[in-house]
């Protein structure tokens, strides 16, 4: 039983289980309901259980740990390559067994309940931000069709809307006014929800020394620091700052052959949300560096790079460097200390 490996293709209600007692061969197959899944695995001695890192995988991983098993979460985009022909639940379970044999595929660490709750706060805030932007754009567009333009700036939309609705003499039809008022109130409600989430994140940051240390890095604020803690978890699994930057998708793709080496655009692997926060933070650092009288070594490097390559490429390069600094601060359990620029 020590050589037994169990692969599970999880779903909402039905779980496909493949049991392998010899490498590359499926000895047993079972199709279980959600209710029968854990009691079935409780009959086995502690063994390795393979799961695909998808929805609910972290929850089931924690449940399997409580049963004494060793859950291994494999990245979905890597296991998909081992599906030989048609995609079925049985083929997906067999693909997990084949992917597990490739030691180049790194498993996904199981997230704690606290990490997933912190991630949920960020996902909810991001969703509300998207809805708010859509409502603001809709209000702008509808008013523009009626001949009323609003200057740039999200904070100007709702006040201008109230002014137009209070004016009974303008050309806005009466039957449209209640709907526009509802849209304005929805924007204000969304903004309050966003402020509440940021308040919760701010409270959590005061209780975490790690988040406080990460916020000392230039360009890393409340959102970026808490998102890093939630999404990354244990930074010690990265042996270097470059590997951490690769995980975030901030290093260039390589197209090399023979003696010719070509470096292309960034790989954009990993989580889009984290990479977006880091690049926005890098833009803020770059813009602030132009207003500082004596910028430090990091900002001086960024300004010189911007003069050669432009603002956008410099922002991505600076985000790459920021990610490596975050790795060093996180692993070293120390605060960031700026280095004065060389004369």
N, C-alpha and C positions, 0 to 999 in steps of 0.2 A: 504493500500500500504506500510505501515511501516514494515510489516512482510514479504514483498516480497523479495525473494532472486533469483538472476539470475545467472545461471551457464553457462559458455561459453566454448565449446571445440574449440579452435582456430586452424586454419590451414593456408595454403598459400592463398587460394581463397575462401574456404567454411567454414562457422562458424555455428556450431550446438548450438542452444540456448535452454536451459531448464529453465522455470520459475516456481518457487515453492511459493505458497501462504500459504501452510500448511506444517509443518515439515514432511519430508520424502515422500511427494507426489509431483509429477510433474503435474502442472496444464496446462501448455502450452508448445508446442515445435515449434521451428521455425528453418528453414534452410536458412541462409542468405548468400549472396555474400559479398565480401569484401567491395564493394561500398555501400551496403545497411546497413552494420553493425552499424556504428556510428549513422546515422539518426534514425535507429530503437530504439536504446537505449536512444537517446535524448528525446524521447516521454515520458519516465518514470520519475517519481519523484526520487530524490536522494535515492539510495538504495545500497545494497551490491551486488557486481558483482564478482563471483568466476572465476578465471582463473588458468590454470595449468602453473607452472613456467617453460616454455620451450621457444623455439625460438620466438622472437617478443613479448613475454608476457610483458616485461617491457615497450615497446613502447605503446602497447594497454593500459596498466595500466596508463601511463601518460595521454593518450587521455581521458580515462574514468574519471580521476581526474578533467580534464578541464570541463567535463560535470556535475560535482558535485557528481558523484557516489563515493562509497568506494570500490575500487578494492582490492581483496584479492588474492594473488598469493600463491597457495598451491604446496608443493614439489611433483614432478611427481612420485617419487618412493613411496610416501605415498598414493597418490590417486589411484595408480594402484591396490592396494590391495582391493579396494572397487568395482572393476569390477567383477560382480558375474559370468557371463558366457562368452559369446563371446565378443571380443573387437570390438565395433562399436562406431561411433561418439555419438550416443544417450546414449550408456552405459557409455562412458567417461564423458559426461555431468552429468548423474545421479550420477556417482562416486564422482564428485566434491561436490555435495550436501551432500552426505553421509560423506565424509571426513571432511567437514566443521563442522559437528556436533561433531567431536572428538576434544576436546579442547587441547589434548596433541600434536596435529600437529601444529607446529609453522609456520605461513605464512612467505613467503620470502619478505623482504623489496623491494620496487620498486626502481630500480637504476636510478640515474639521467643521463642526456645526457653526462655530464662530466665524470662520472664513467664509462659509457660504452665506451666512446672514449679512456679512459686510459686503459681499458681492451683490447680494440682492438689493441693498440700499443703492449701490452704484447703478445697477441695471434699472431700477425704478426711476432714479433721478434722470438717467440718460433718456429713458422713454418719455418722461414728462417734458424734458427739454425739447425733444423732437416734436411732440404734439404742440407745445407752446409756439415753436417756430412756424409750424404749419398754420396755426390759427392767426398769428401775426401777418403772415404772408397773405392769407385769405382776406383778412380785413383790408390790408393795403390794396389788394387787387380789386376787390369789390368797390371800394371808394374811388379808386382810380378810374374805373369804368363810368362812374357818375361825375367825374370831373374834379375830384378832390385828391390831391397828392399829399403824402406825408414825408417829411425829410428822413434821411437815413438815421437809424438808431432805434433799437427795440423799445427803449424807454419812452419814445415819443408817440408810439402808436395809440395806446389806450387813452392817454390824456386828450389827444387830438380827436379820437373817436367820441369821447364824452362831449367835447365842445360842439361837434357837428350834430350830435343827437339832441343836445339842449337847444339848438337853434331850430325853431319850428318853421322858419321862413325859407330854409334852403330846399334844394331839389331832391333830397332823399325821400323816397316814397314812404308813406306811413306804415304800410304793411311790412316793410323791410326793417324798420327801426327796432322792433323787439328782437329779431334774430341777431342783428348786429350788437345789441346790448348784451344778449346772452353770450355771444362770442367774447366780448370784452370782459364780462364777469368770469368766463372760463379761463381766460388768460391770467387774471388776477388770482384765481384759485390755484392754478398750476404753479404760479410763482410762489405762493405760500407753501405749497407742498415741497417745492424745491428747497426753500429756505428751511423748512422743518428737517428735511433729510440732512442738509449741510450742518444744521445744529446738532443732530445726532452724531455725525461724523466728527464734529469738533469736540464733543464730549468724549468720544472714544479716543481721540488723539491725545487728550490730556492725560488719560489713564495708561497710555502705552509709551514707554521710553523709546521703543524702536521707532515709532512714528515721529516722535520729537527729534530724534537724530536724523532721520531721513529728510526732514523739512529744513535742515541746515544746508542741504545741497542746493546750489543755485538752480532755480527753475522748478524745484520740487515743492509744491504747496500741499494744502490739505487733501485735495482730491487725488493727486498723484501718489502721495505717501500712503494713504489708506488703501488705494487700489493696488499698489504694489504688495502690501502686506496680505491683502485678500487673495489676489490671483497667484502670487509667486509662492507664498508660504515659507518654505525652507530654502534660503539662498545658498546654503552650504552644499547643495547638490550640484552647483556650478563650480568647476575647478578654477575658472578664471573669469575676469571681467569680459573678455571677448565672447566666451561661451554664453554668458548672461545676455550680452548684447545680441548674439545670434538667436537666442530664445525669443527675444522681443522683435526680431525681424529687422534690425537696424544695420546689419552688415550687408555688403554687396554680394550679389550672385556672382558666381565664377563660371566663365566659359573658356576653359583652358584645354590645350592639347599640345603634346610635345613640348617644345621650348617656347611656345607662345602662351602667354597668360593674359586673360581678359577679365577685367572686373566690371560688372554692369551695375544696374540699379539695385537698390536694397531688396532683400528677399521678401519682405512683408510677411514673414512667417509669424506665428504666435498670435497673441490677442491684439485685435485692431484698437480696442479702447485704450489699452495701456500705451501703445505706440503713439496714438493721437495725443494723449495727455503729455507725454514726454516731448513731442515735437512742438506742441503749443507752449510748453514751459521753456523750450529752447528759444522760441520766437520772443518770448517775454524777456529772457536774459539778453538776447541780442539787441532788442530795442532799448533796454535800460542801459546797456553798455555804452551806447552813443551819448547818453546824458551824464555819465559818470566822469568826473574830472580825471581821476587816476585809476583806470580799470586794472584789475588783477591779471595774473598770467592767463587764466582761462578766457576772460573776456577780451584780452588783447589778442590772443590767438584767434578767437572768433571774428573779431573785427578785421584782422588781416586776411582771413580766409574769405570773408564776405567781399572784400575789395577785389579778390581774384575770381571767385566762382559765383557770386550772387547771393541773394538773401535766402532763397528756398533751399538750395543745396547746403548752405552753411547751417541752416536750422536743423536739417537732418543729421549733418555731421556733429553738430553740438549735442543733439539728443543722444547720439551714439556715445559720445564722451561722457555725458551725464549718466547714462546707464552704467558705464564702467565705474564712475565715481560712487554711484549708489551701491554697487556690488562691494566696493572696498569699504565704504562706511558701514554697510550692513554686516559684513563678515568680521570687520575689525572692531565692531561695537564702539565706535568713536564718532565724534562729530566732524563735519567737514571744516577744514581750515584752508582758507585761500592763501595762495602764494603770490607775493608781490611781483609785478612785471619786471623783467630785466631792463636795465637802462639801455 
